[in-house]
Amino acid sequence: MKANTAASWGSVSRLLHWLTVLLILVQIPLGFYMVEVYEVYKQTYEDDTMLMRTSMVHHTLGFIILMVATARLGWRVSQPTPGLPESLSRFKRVLARLTHTFLYALLIIYPLSGWAALSAYEFEFPIFFFGWDAMPGIVPSVKEGSGFDYPFFADIHRLCWRVGAGLLALHVVAAVWHHHVAKDGLLMRMWRGEPK
């Protein structure tokens, strides 16, 4: 496995980046679908196979995203970060660094807020990891209306989706701009490792 250099992303960084992209492309639509399924079956969720299967996949992917994000952060701080092109203005450099920082933060906060929401839920609902349905809670279960209840963490989870959508759009637009307008090889650096 190739490490990062001052000019290129290594194979580990690229693998973790594109794995994150793939997981998010599945997880976000699945989350919306799970909400739809819950609205239909919420009166009988404990017996509904479709909701339980959808929840199992969504919860499991959330835990995997959290693990991949943690691995990415660990790898990122232990490796050199390829520099940005000299042609970029100071504003664009700051914007790029802020966008990446907030995306990394969201990759941690988003799954943690979902886990906390399930943990705080006042009624018993399984927290899945693959076939195991007894993942421990990370906050106490409390009645709705108490501090740090299910709606509190669910609101954070929804806010992560909204903020994340905007940041992800900015990240994608910037990657396309670098590839088609600036033609500075940044997208290819994350795709193949080399800038050209």
C-alpha positions in Angstrom: 0.0 0.0 0.0 1.4 3.3 -1.1 1.7 6.2 1.3 1.0 9.9 0.6 3.7 12.2 -0.7 3.9 16.0 -0.8 2.6 15.8 -4.4 0.2 12.8 -4.4 -2.4 10.8 -2.4 -1.3 7.3 -1.7 -3.4 4.2 -2.4 -4.7 4.0 1.2 -6.0 7.5 1.2 -7.6 7.1 -2.2 -9.2 3.8 -1.2 -10.7 5.3 2.0 -11.9 8.3 0.1 -13.7 6.4 -2.6 -15.1 3.9 0.0 -16.5 6.8 1.9 -18.1 8.1 -1.3 -19.7 4.7 -2.0 -21.0 4.3 1.5 -22.6 7.7 1.5 -24.2 7.2 -1.9 -26.0 4.2 -0.4 -26.6 5.5 3.1 -28.3 8.8 2.4 -31.0 7.4 0.1 -31.4 4.4 2.4 -31.9 6.8 5.4 -34.8 8.6 3.6 -36.3 5.2 2.6 -36.1 4.0 6.2 -38.0 7.1 7.3 -40.7 6.4 4.7 -40.9 2.8 5.8 -41.1 3.8 9.5 -44.0 6.2 8.7 -46.0 3.4 7.2 -45.2 0.8 9.9 -44.5 2.7 13.0 -47.4 1.2 14.9 -46.1 -2.3 14.4 -42.4 -1.8 13.9 -41.4 -4.5 16.3 -42.9 -7.1 14.0 -42.2 -5.6 10.6 -39.5 -7.3 8.7 -39.1 -4.6 6.1 -38.4 -1.9 8.7 -36.1 -4.1 10.7 -34.1 -5.1 7.6 -33.9 -1.5 6.4 -32.9 -0.4 9.9 -30.3 -3.1 10.2 -28.6 -2.0 6.9 -28.8 1.7 7.8 -27.4 1.2 11.3 -24.7 -1.1 10.1 -23.6 1.3 7.3 -23.6 4.1 9.9 -21.2 2.2 12.1 -19.0 1.3 9.1 -18.9 5.0 8.0 -17.9 5.9 11.6 -15.1 3.3 11.5 -13.9 4.3 8.0 -14.0 8.0 9.0 -11.9 7.2 12.1 -9.4 5.3 10.0 -9.3 8.1 7.5 -8.5 10.6 10.2 -5.9 8.4 11.8 -4.2 7.9 8.4 -4.5 11.6 7.5 -2.7 12.8 10.6 0.1 10.3 10.2 0.7 11.1 6.5 1.9 14.1 4.6 -0.9 16.1 2.9 -0.3 16.9 -0.8 -0.2 20.6 -1.3 -2.7 22.7 -3.2 -1.7 24.3 -6.5 0.3 27.5 -6.2 -2.1 29.1 -8.6 -4.9 29.0 -6.0 -5.8 32.2 -4.2 -5.6 32.5 -0.5 -9.4 32.6 -0.2 -9.7 29.3 -2.2 -7.0 27.7 -0.1 -8.8 28.6 3.1 -12.2 27.5 1.7 -10.7 24.2 0.7 -9.2 23.5 4.1 -12.4 24.6 5.9 -14.5 22.4 3.6 -12.3 19.4 4.3 -12.3 20.0 8.0 -16.1 20.3 8.2 -16.6 17.2 6.0 -14.4 15.1 8.3 -16.2 16.5 11.4 -19.6 15.5 9.8 -18.3 12.0 9.0 -17.9 11.6 12.8 -20.9 13.6 14.1 -23.4 12.3 11.6 -23.2 8.6 12.6 -22.7 9.5 16.3 -25.9 11.6 16.3 -27.9 8.7 14.8 -26.5 6.3 17.3 -27.3 8.8 20.1 -30.8 9.3 18.8 -31.5 5.5 18.9 -29.9 5.3 22.3 -32.0 8.1 23.8 -35.3 6.7 22.3 -37.7 6.1 25.2 -39.2 3.0 23.6 -37.2 -0.1 23.0 -35.8 -0.3 19.5 -32.8 -2.4 18.5 -29.5 -0.8 17.5 -28.1 -3.1 14.8 -24.6 -4.0 13.7 -24.9 -6.6 10.9 -27.1 -9.4 12.5 -26.5 -8.3 16.1 -29.4 -6.2 17.4 -28.0 -5.3 20.8 -25.4 -2.6 20.2 -25.1 -0.6 23.4 -26.4 2.9 23.7 -24.0 5.8 24.0 -26.5 8.0 25.9 -29.2 7.1 28.4 -32.7 6.4 27.2 -35.0 9.2 28.3 -38.6 10.3 28.0 -39.4 12.6 25.1 -39.4 16.2 26.4 -36.4 15.5 28.7 -33.1 17.1 28.0 -31.0 15.2 25.4 -33.9 13.1 24.2 -34.5 11.4 20.9 -35.7 14.6 19.1 -32.6 16.5 20.3 -30.2 14.0 18.7 -32.5 13.4 15.7 -32.5 17.2 15.0 -28.7 17.1 15.0 -28.8 14.2 12.6 -31.1 16.1 10.3 -28.9 19.2 10.5 -25.9 17.1 9.6 -27.7 16.0 6.5 -28.5 19.6 5.5 -25.1 21.0 6.2 -23.4 17.9 4.7 -25.4 18.2 1.5 -24.2 21.8 1.0 -20.6 21.0 1.8 -20.6 17.9 -0.4 -22.1 19.9 -3.3 -19.3 22.5 -2.8 -16.7 19.7 -2.7 -18.0 18.1 -5.9 -18.3 21.5 -7.7 -14.7 22.3 -6.7 -13.4 19.0 -7.9 -15.2 19.4 -11.3 -13.9 23.0 -11.5 -10.3 21.8 -10.9 -10.6 19.2 -13.5 -12.4 21.1 -16.3 -11.5 24.7 -15.7 -8.3 24.9 -13.8 -7.0 21.7 -15.3 -4.5 21.3 -12.4 -4.8 17.6 -11.9 -6.3 17.7 -8.4 -9.2 15.3 -9.3 -6.8 12.9 -11.0 -4.6 13.0 -8.0 -7.4 11.5 -5.9 -8.5 9.2 -8.7 -5.1 7.7 -9.8 -2.6 9.1 -7.3 -0.8 11.2 -9.8 -1.8 14.7 -10.8 -1.7 14.1 -14.6 
